[in-house]
Amino acid sequence: MTTPLEVEVNGDIEKAFKNLKKKMAFEGIFKELKRRRYYEKPSEEKKRKREEAERRRLKKIRRMSSGPSRGGVKRTGGPTGSRPGQRFGGTDTNA
């Protein structure tokens, strides 16, 4: 059984509800509810679990291969890091 989710309510119920939904999404509760709406045959469950494991494996490989090259630097600007208003790396035709 899972542990209960607790959220502080400091006067703003909307903010508390938003935080609760965020925690539920992080815990995977919404995904689980959606999955349990209909009966899943054992063969379908095995297939889904195999595909999820493959997705996690590929994600881990991507993270490992691109880890050090990022260096924790956040990119700014557009796709080329250019000045605002310039979308793609070409010359500015409006100048």
N, C-alpha and C positions, 0 to 999 in steps of 0.2 A: 504494500500500500504506500502511496506517495505521502509526502508531508504536506500539510495544509499551507496554502499561500496566504501570506498576510501583507496587507497594505495599510499604511497610515493614512488617516483622513484628517486633514488639518483645515477643515472648513470648506474646502473645494472638492465636492464629490465627483465632479467631472474629471479632475486631475487624478484622483484616486482610482477611478474606473479605468482611465487610460493606462495608468501604471499596472493595474491588475491584468488588463488585456496584454500588455507588453510582457509581463512575467509568464502568463499562460502560453503565449506564443513561444517564448524562449524555452519553456519546459516541454513543448511539443504536445500540449493538451489539445489544441485545435486540430492538429494533424491526426492525432489518435481518434478524436471524435469523428472526423470525416471518414477515416478508414473503417471505423466500426459501424457506420450507417447500414452497410450491406454485408451479407455473409461473403467471406472470402474463402474460396476453396483452398485446401492445403497446397495444391500445386501452384496456385496463383500467389499464395503467401511466400512460398519458396522462391518463385521468380522475382517477386517484389524485393525480398530481402537480398537476393543475389545482385539485383540491379542497384540497390542502395549501397551495398558494400563496394561495388565497382565504382560508383560515383565518389564515395569517400576515398577510395584508393587513388583515383585519378586526381582528385582535389589535393590529396597529400603530396602526390608526385609534383603537381604544378607548384605547390607552395615550396617544396624543397628545391626545385630547380630555379625558381625566381627569387628566393629568399635574400641572399647577400647582395644581389645586384640592385635591389631597391634601395637599400641603405636607410630606410625610414624617412626618405625625403618626400614631402607631399608636393605633387605637381600643381602648378598654378597656370591660369590661362587656358587656352583652348587645346586642341589636339597637338599643336606644335609648340605650345608654350608661348604663343605670340601675344601681341597686345590685344586689348578688348576690341571687339568689333571685327576682327580679322578671323574668319572661320578656319580656312585651310591655308596651308603653307605658301600659297602663291603670292604674287604682287598685289598691292592694293590698287584696284582700278578706279576707285572713287576719289583719288587724290588730286 
